[in-house]
Amino acid sequence: MSGRIVTVTPNPSLDRTIELAGELQRGSVQRATRSTAEPGGKGVNVSRVVVASGGDTIAVLPGDELDPVLLGLATRGIPTAALPIGAPLRSNVTVTEPTGTTTKLNEPGPSLAGRLDELAALVAAAADATPTGPRARWVVLAGSLPPGLPDDALAVLVRAVRARHGDAVRIAVDSSGLPFTALLQSGERIDLVKPNAEELAEVVGGDPDEYERDHDLAAAAAERLRDRGVDTVLLTLGSAGAVLIGPDGSYAAAAPRIVARSTVGAGDSALAGYLLAEVAGAPADERLAQAVATGAAAAALPGSDVPALDHTDPSGVTVTRIATTPASLQRSTP
């Protein structure tokens, strides 16, 4: 069975992270203690964790061969399948404070108007068998859409993969807003989605803060996504841990205590940890523990650095089974 994880980042970026010695002071001049630049975007970050962990991945993204994002991925040994667009990719700026508070400034990205069919064909082909192994295990659709792509672009990408590979390739989605809503409304079957509390509330309603405080309530809300064609939900809750809801039952995990340095890429790292554990054949509770451990390890690193699985401690993550979803909790989320 192939363990390859194909990631798709429609709106990648060059992520510059600036670390401050103190709190961000609006309207003033401050000196940075450290500055880094990394190829970024949700899917790109997943591929970075996979490569750091010795796994098999291909990062699919728009961009020209000499774009700084593509060059950065090449120097880091991350295989890519790129759609040339004749325009520079966006740059994002993240400012981090010693407390772990993160401020992000994201550009919109270049337009991909009229290029959706080409991107879909590239994604489907990336999951094909290679000379060194069978077709991919997972295709991960992650991040925002760039200008020019329609709101149903994620559904189009899913259909392209299903048309070529059927159910032999599993599909994971980490997105939000109208593209995510349009995908859920399309009726396409999704194997895994990874929302955070705010993204879940956008779709099913409710209070994100309450989801972070109450794992039972979060599980009840996430269960509603399974009524919309989603097989499994990995709900990341930041410092409150995560919840996993799927055919094997519902589980909650508390996050380990860490000194947070930057939350950039923590959710993406959690998804990568989950997928790598799934590829390795781990049961549901161990997949959740690895996801939380990998996300926590990322948050403890500076800037947009990502961890390898060897640098995580899933044994330190407490996972409990959520036995039932009370009807009262189901009614509490509109």
C-alpha positions as CSV (number, residue, x, y, z in Angstrom):
1,M,0.0,0.0,0.0
2,S,1.4,3.4,-1.0
3,G,2.0,5.9,1.7
4,R,2.4,8.8,-0.7
5,I,0.6,12.0,0.4
6,V,-0.2,14.4,-2.4
7,T,-0.9,17.9,-1.2
8,V,-2.6,20.6,-3.2
9,T,-2.1,24.3,-2.4
10,P,-4.0,26.5,-4.8
11,N,-2.8,29.7,-3.2
12,P,0.8,29.1,-2.0
13,S,3.1,31.8,-0.7
14,L,6.5,32.8,0.4
15,D,6.0,33.1,4.2
16,R,8.2,35.7,5.9
17,T,8.1,35.4,9.7
18,I,9.4,38.3,11.9
19,E,10.0,37.6,15.6
20,L,9.8,40.4,18.1
21,A,11.4,40.7,21.5
22,G,8.3,42.2,23.0
23,E,4.6,42.9,22.3
24,L,3.7,44.4,18.9
25,Q,3.4,48.2,19.2
26,R,1.1,49.6,16.5
27,G,2.4,52.8,14.9
28,S,5.9,52.5,16.3
29,V,9.3,51.3,15.1
30,Q,10.5,47.9,16.5
31,R,13.5,45.8,15.9
32,A,13.1,42.1,15.0
33,T,15.2,39.5,16.8
34,R,14.9,37.0,14.0
35,S,13.5,36.8,10.4
36,T,13.0,33.8,8.2
37,A,11.4,33.0,4.8
38,E,9.9,29.7,3.9
39,P,7.7,28.4,1.1
40,G,4.3,28.2,2.6
41,G,0.6,27.5,2.3
42,K,-1.4,24.8,4.1
43,G,-0.7,22.0,1.7
44,V,3.0,23.0,1.4
45,N,3.3,22.8,5.2
46,V,1.9,19.3,5.2
47,S,4.4,18.2,2.6
48,R,7.2,19.8,4.6
49,V,6.3,17.7,7.7
50,V,6.0,14.6,5.6
51,V,9.5,15.1,4.1
52,A,11.0,16.0,7.5
53,S,9.6,12.7,8.7
54,G,11.0,10.7,5.9
55,G,7.6,10.2,4.2
56,D,6.6,10.2,0.5
57,T,4.9,13.3,-0.8
58,I,4.3,15.5,-3.9
59,A,3.3,19.1,-3.5
60,V,0.9,20.3,-6.3
61,L,0.7,24.1,-6.7
62,P,0.7,26.9,-9.3
63,G,4.0,28.7,-9.9
64,D,6.8,29.1,-12.3
65,E,10.1,27.1,-12.1
66,L,12.2,30.1,-10.9
67,D,9.6,31.5,-8.4
68,P,11.1,31.8,-4.9
69,V,8.4,29.4,-3.6
70,L,9.3,26.7,-6.1
71,L,13.0,27.3,-5.6
72,G,12.6,27.1,-1.8
73,L,10.8,23.8,-2.1
74,A,13.5,22.3,-4.4
75,T,16.3,23.3,-2.0
76,R,14.4,21.6,0.8
77,G,14.0,18.3,-1.2
78,I,10.2,18.5,-1.6
79,P,9.0,17.0,-4.9
80,T,6.6,19.3,-6.7
81,A,4.1,19.3,-9.7
82,A,3.7,22.9,-10.7
83,L,1.3,24.7,-13.0
84,P,3.2,27.5,-14.7
85,I,1.2,30.8,-14.4
86,G,3.7,33.5,-15.7
87,A,3.2,35.6,-12.5
88,P,4.9,35.8,-9.1
89,L,3.3,34.0,-6.2
90,R,2.2,36.0,-3.2
91,S,4.3,36.9,-0.1
92,N,2.8,36.7,3.4
93,V,4.2,38.3,6.5
94,T,3.7,36.9,10.0
95,V,4.7,38.8,13.2
96,T,5.2,36.7,16.3
97,E,5.5,37.9,19.9
98,P,7.2,36.1,22.8
99,T,3.8,35.1,24.3
100,G,3.1,33.1,21.1
101,T,0.6,35.8,19.8
102,T,0.7,35.7,16.0
103,T,-0.3,38.5,13.6
104,K,-0.6,37.5,9.9
105,L,-0.8,39.8,6.8
106,N,-1.7,37.7,3.8
107,E,-1.7,38.9,0.2
108,P,-4.5,37.7,-2.2
109,G,-2.2,35.9,-4.7
110,P,-2.1,35.9,-8.5
111,S,-5.3,35.1,-10.5
112,L,-5.9,31.6,-11.8
113,A,-8.8,32.6,-13.9
114,G,-9.5,30.0,-16.6
115,R,-6.9,27.6,-15.2
116,L,-9.1,25.3,-13.0
117,D,-9.4,22.4,-15.5
118,E,-5.6,22.4,-15.9
119,L,-5.1,22.4,-12.2
120,A,-7.6,19.6,-11.7
121,A,-5.9,17.5,-14.3
122,L,-2.5,18.1,-12.7
123,V,-3.9,17.1,-9.3
124,A,-5.5,13.9,-10.6
125,A,-2.2,12.9,-12.4
126,A,-0.1,13.6,-9.3
127,A,-1.9,10.7,-7.6
128,D,-1.0,8.2,-10.4
129,A,1.4,5.4,-9.9
130,T,5.1,6.2,-10.3
131,P,8.0,4.1,-11.4
132,T,8.9,3.6,-7.7
133,G,5.4,2.7,-6.3
134,P,1.6,2.5,-6.7
135,R,-0.7,5.5,-6.7
136,A,-1.0,7.8,-3.7
137,R,-2.8,7.0,-0.5
138,W,-4.1,10.6,0.2
139,V,-4.8,13.7,-1.8
140,V,-4.9,16.8,0.5
141,L,-6.7,19.9,-0.7
142,A,-5.7,22.7,1.6
143,G,-5.9,26.5,2.1
144,S,-7.6,29.4,0.4
145,L,-8.4,29.9,-3.2
146,P,-6.6,32.5,-5.3
147,P,-8.5,35.1,-7.3
148,G,-10.0,33.8,-10.4
149,L,-11.1,30.4,-9.2
150,P,-14.9,29.8,-8.6
151,D,-16.2,29.0,-5.1
152,D,-16.9,25.4,-6.2
153,A,-13.2,24.8,-7.2
154,L,-12.7,22.3,-4.4
155,A,-15.6,20.3,-5.6
156,V,-14.2,20.3,-9.1
157,L,-10.8,19.1,-7.8
158,V,-12.5,16.3,-5.8
159,R,-14.5,15.2,-8.9
160,A,-11.3,15.1,-11.0
161,V,-9.6,12.8,-8.5
162,R,-12.6,10.6,-8.1
163,A,-13.1,10.3,-11.9
164,R,-9.5,9.1,-12.3
165,H,-9.0,7.0,-9.1
166,G,-12.5,6.3,-7.7
167,D,-12.3,5.5,-4.0
168,A,-8.8,4.1,-4.2
169,V,-7.4,7.4,-3.2
170,R,-8.5,9.1,0.0
171,I,-9.3,12.8,0.0
172,A,-8.6,15.2,2.9
173,V,-9.7,18.9,2.9
174,D,-8.5,21.8,5.1
175,S,-10.3,24.9,3.9
176,S,-12.9,27.4,5.1
177,G,-15.4,30.0,4.0
178,L,-17.4,29.8,0.8
179,P,-15.2,27.2,-0.9
180,F,-15.6,24.8,2.0
181,T,-19.3,25.4,2.2
182,A,-19.7,24.9,-1.5
183,L,-17.8,21.6,-1.2
184,L,-20.1,20.4,1.6
185,Q,-23.1,21.4,-0.5
186,S,-21.9,19.6,-3.6
187,G,-22.6,16.1,-2.3
188,E,-19.0,14.9,-3.0
189,R,-17.8,12.3,-0.6
190,I,-14.8,13.5,1.5
191,D,-12.7,11.1,3.6
192,L,-11.4,13.6,6.1
193,V,-11.8,17.3,6.9
194,K,-9.7,19.3,9.4
195,P,-11.5,22.4,10.6
196,N,-10.7,24.5,13.6
197,A,-13.3,25.8,16.0
198,E,-14.0,29.0,14.0
199,E,-14.2,27.1,10.7
200,L,-16.6,24.6,12.2
201,A,-18.8,27.3,13.6
202,E,-19.0,28.9,10.1
203,V,-20.6,25.8,8.8
204,V,-22.8,24.4,11.6
205,G,-23.1,27.5,13.8
206,G,-22.4,27.7,17.5
207,D,-19.7,29.4,19.6
208,P,-16.1,28.6,18.8
209,D,-15.0,29.4,22.3
210,E,-17.6,26.9,23.7
211,Y,-16.2,24.2,21.3
212,E,-12.7,24.8,22.8
213,R,-14.0,24.6,26.3
214,D,-16.3,21.6,25.8
215,H,-15.1,18.6,23.8
216,D,-18.5,16.9,24.0
217,L,-20.2,19.9,22.5
218,A,-17.4,20.1,19.8
219,A,-17.9,16.5,18.9
220,A,-21.7,16.9,18.6
221,A,-21.2,19.9,16.3
222,A,-18.5,18.1,14.2
223,E,-20.8,15.0,13.9
224,R,-23.1,17.2,11.8
225,L,-20.4,17.3,9.1
226,R,-20.7,13.6,8.7
227,D,-24.3,14.1,7.6
228,R,-22.9,16.1,4.6
229,G,-20.7,13.4,3.1
230,V,-17.7,13.6,5.4
231,D,-16.4,10.3,6.7
232,T,-14.1,11.6,9.4
233,V,-13.6,15.0,11.1
234,L,-10.3,16.0,12.8
235,L,-11.3,19.2,14.7
236,T,-8.2,21.0,16.0
237,L,-8.8,23.3,19.0
238,G,-5.4,24.9,19.5
239,S,-4.2,24.8,23.2
240,A,-7.5,22.9,24.0
241,G,-6.3,19.9,22.0
242,A,-8.4,18.2,19.3
243,V,-11.4,16.0,18.7
244,L,-11.7,13.1,16.2
245,I,-15.1,12.0,15.0
246,G,-15.5,9.1,12.6
247,P,-16.8,5.6,11.9
248,D,-14.5,4.2,14.6
249,G,-16.1,6.4,17.3
250,S,-15.4,9.8,18.8
251,Y,-12.2,10.7,20.7
252,A,-10.9,13.8,22.5
253,A,-7.3,14.7,23.2
254,A,-5.8,17.3,25.6
255,A,-2.9,19.3,24.3
256,P,0.4,18.8,26.1
257,R,1.9,21.8,28.0
258,I,4.3,23.7,25.9
259,V,5.9,27.1,25.6
260,A,4.3,28.4,22.4
261,R,6.6,30.4,20.2
262,S,4.6,30.5,17.0
263,T,1.3,29.0,15.9
264,V,2.1,29.3,12.2
265,G,1.6,25.9,10.6
266,A,0.5,24.2,13.8
267,G,-2.8,23.0,12.3
268,D,-1.1,21.9,9.1
269,S,1.4,20.0,11.1
270,A,-1.4,18.3,13.1
271,L,-3.0,17.2,9.9
272,A,0.3,15.8,8.6
273,G,0.8,13.9,11.8
274,Y,-2.6,12.4,11.5
275,L,-2.1,11.3,7.9
276,L,1.4,9.9,8.6
277,A,-0.1,7.8,11.5
278,E,-2.9,6.7,9.2
279,V,-0.5,5.6,6.5
280,A,1.4,3.7,9.2
281,G,-1.8,1.8,10.1
282,A,-2.3,3.4,13.5
283,P,-5.8,3.1,15.1
284,A,-8.0,6.1,15.5
285,D,-6.9,7.1,19.0
286,E,-3.2,6.9,18.1
287,R,-3.8,8.9,15.0
288,L,-5.4,11.6,17.1
289,A,-2.5,11.5,19.7
290,Q,0.0,11.9,16.9
291,A,-1.9,14.8,15.4
292,V,-2.0,16.7,18.7
293,A,1.6,15.9,19.4
294,T,2.7,17.2,16.0
295,G,0.7,20.3,16.2
296,A,2.0,21.1,19.7
297,A,5.6,20.5,18.5
298,A,5.1,22.9,15.7
299,A,3.7,25.6,18.0
300,A,6.8,25.2,20.2
301,L,9.1,26.0,17.2
302,P,10.0,29.5,16.1
303,G,8.6,31.1,13.0
304,S,7.2,28.8,10.4
305,D,9.4,25.8,11.3
306,V,7.8,22.4,11.2
307,P,8.6,19.3,13.2
308,A,9.5,15.8,12.2
309,L,7.6,12.9,13.8
310,D,10.9,11.9,15.6
311,H,10.6,15.2,17.5
312,T,7.1,14.6,18.8
313,D,5.8,12.7,21.8
314,P,2.4,11.2,21.2
315,S,2.7,9.1,24.3
316,G,2.4,12.3,26.3
317,V,-1.0,13.1,24.8
318,T,-4.0,11.9,26.8
319,V,-6.8,10.5,24.6
320,T,-10.3,9.7,25.9
321,R,-13.2,8.1,24.1
322,I,-16.4,10.1,23.9
323,A,-18.9,7.4,24.4
324,T,-22.1,9.1,23.2
325,T,-23.3,12.3,21.7
326,P,-26.3,13.4,23.9
327,A,-29.3,14.6,22.0
328,S,-29.3,17.8,24.2
329,L,-25.9,18.7,22.8
330,Q,-27.0,18.0,19.2
331,R,-29.9,20.4,19.7
332,S,-27.7,23.1,21.2
333,T,-25.9,23.8,17.8
334,P,-28.2,25.3,15.2
